Amino acid sequence: MGNLLYIIAVILVIIWAVSFFGEYATGGIIHILLVIAIIAILLKVIRRAA
């Protein structure tokens, strides 16, 4: 389950970066997805360190 969450988080960050730096107009939802992705990555790092 943890690996799947990490993969989803990485994909969300990539999608955000492409839409942020690309020519796509997405709106506010992509920023919410980015926050969720960062939280998932931080949880993964914290659990690995503990």
Backbone as CSV, one residue per row, in Angstrom:
resi,resn,N_x,N_y,N_z,CA_x,CA_y,CA_z,C_x,C_y,C_z
1,MET,0.823,-1.196,0.000,0.000,0.000,0.000,0.866,1.259,0.000
2,GLY,1.957,1.225,0.747,2.832,2.378,0.828,3.506,2.686,-0.489
3,ASN,3.919,1.634,-1.215,4.562,1.851,-2.513,3.590,2.448,-3.516
4,LEU,2.361,2.000,-3.487,1.346,2.531,-4.397,1.091,4.010,-4.113
5,LEU,1.027,4.362,-2.842,0.823,5.756,-2.468,1.990,6.617,-2.926
6,TYR,3.185,6.095,-2.798,4.376,6.827,-3.231,4.376,7.029,-4.744
7,ILE,4.001,5.999,-5.492,3.951,6.092,-6.952,2.902,7.116,-7.380
8,ILE,1.744,7.099,-6.739,0.697,8.063,-7.060,1.172,9.478,-6.761
9,ALA,1.873,9.655,-5.654,2.381,10.977,-5.294,3.376,11.480,-6.329
10,VAL,4.265,10.627,-6.781,5.245,11.025,-7.789,4.549,11.392,-9.100
11,ILE,3.563,10.619,-9.487,2.814,10.914,-10.712,2.102,12.257,-10.602
12,LEU,1.516,12.542,-9.432,0.832,13.821,-9.238,1.803,14.991,-9.319
13,VAL,2.994,14.827,-8.777,3.990,15.897,-8.858,4.402,16.121,-10.308
14,ILE,4.581,15.057,-11.057,4.950,15.183,-12.468,3.841,15.879,-13.256
15,ILE,2.604,15.487,-13.017,1.477,16.126,-13.709,1.404,17.608,-13.358
16,TRP,1.625,17.924,-12.074,1.605,19.329,-11.670,2.704,20.113,-12.371
17,ALA,3.904,19.551,-12.421,5.023,20.255,-13.045,4.754,20.494,-14.528
18,VAL,4.205,19.489,-15.206,3.912,19.642,-16.633,2.839,20.704,-16.842
19,SER,1.810,20.681,-16.023,0.735,21.660,-16.210,1.160,23.056,-15.756
20,PHE,2.067,23.147,-14.776,2.515,24.444,-14.284,3.452,25.109,-15.280
21,PHE,4.373,24.340,-15.832,5.355,24.902,-16.738,4.921,24.803,-18.200
22,GLY,3.908,24.021,-18.464,3.424,23.869,-19.832,2.390,24.927,-20.172
23,GLU,1.654,24.674,-21.194,0.660,25.635,-21.671,-0.754,25.234,-21.274
24,TYR,-0.860,24.344,-20.299,-2.179,23.870,-19.907,-2.727,24.732,-18.781
25,ALA,-3.993,25.083,-18.885,-4.657,25.837,-17.827,-5.516,24.865,-17.034
26,THR,-5.152,24.599,-15.789,-5.855,23.577,-15.030,-6.769,24.144,-13.963
27,GLY,-6.385,25.172,-13.276,-7.210,25.675,-12.200,-6.649,25.262,-10.853
28,GLY,-7.453,25.409,-9.827,-6.987,25.186,-8.464,-6.842,23.736,-8.060
29,ILE,-7.501,22.816,-8.760,-7.488,21.409,-8.348,-6.088,20.815,-8.415
30,ILE,-5.283,21.255,-9.346,-3.943,20.687,-9.482,-3.085,21.051,-8.284
31,HIS,-3.322,22.196,-7.675,-2.555,22.585,-6.494,-2.967,21.750,-5.281
32,ILE,-4.229,21.414,-5.197,-4.693,20.520,-4.132,-4.053,19.147,-4.300
33,LEU,-3.979,18.663,-5.519,-3.341,17.377,-5.782,-1.858,17.427,-5.430
34,LEU,-1.224,18.551,-5.680,0.183,18.701,-5.336,0.388,18.623,-3.828
35,VAL,-0.462,19.263,-3.073,-0.355,19.211,-1.617,-0.534,17.779,-1.122
36,ILE,-1.484,17.056,-1.672,-1.693,15.663,-1.299,-0.458,14.831,-1.640
37,ALA,0.126,15.084,-2.787,1.318,14.343,-3.199,2.486,14.624,-2.269
38,ILE,2.682,15.869,-1.882,3.782,16.211,-0.980,3.568,15.574,0.385
39,ILE,2.353,15.574,0.879,2.062,14.929,2.159,2.360,13.435,2.081
40,ALA,1.990,12.795,0.973,2.250,11.369,0.823,3.744,11.078,0.795
41,ILE,4.501,11.908,0.111,5.955,11.714,0.054,6.572,11.924,1.433
42,LEU,6.139,12.960,2.142,6.667,13.210,3.484,6.337,12.070,4.437
43,LEU,5.133,11.535,4.357,4.778,10.390,5.202,5.663,9.191,4.905
44,LYS,5.950,8.967,3.646,6.810,7.850,3.256,8.220,8.036,3.825
45,VAL,8.754,9.242,3.723,10.100,9.519,4.228,10.136,9.395,5.754
46,ILE,9.122,9.905,6.429,9.082,9.849,7.894,8.964,8.413,8.365
47,ARG,8.138,7.619,7.732,7.975,6.219,8.141,9.230,5.405,7.881
48,ARG,9.956,5.742,6.822,11.189,5.024,6.522,12.276,5.379,7.547
49,ALA,12.284,6.628,7.996,13.308,7.085,8.943,13.036,6.568,10.354
50,ALA,11.780,6.340,10.693,11.442,5.940,12.060,11.678,4.466,12.297
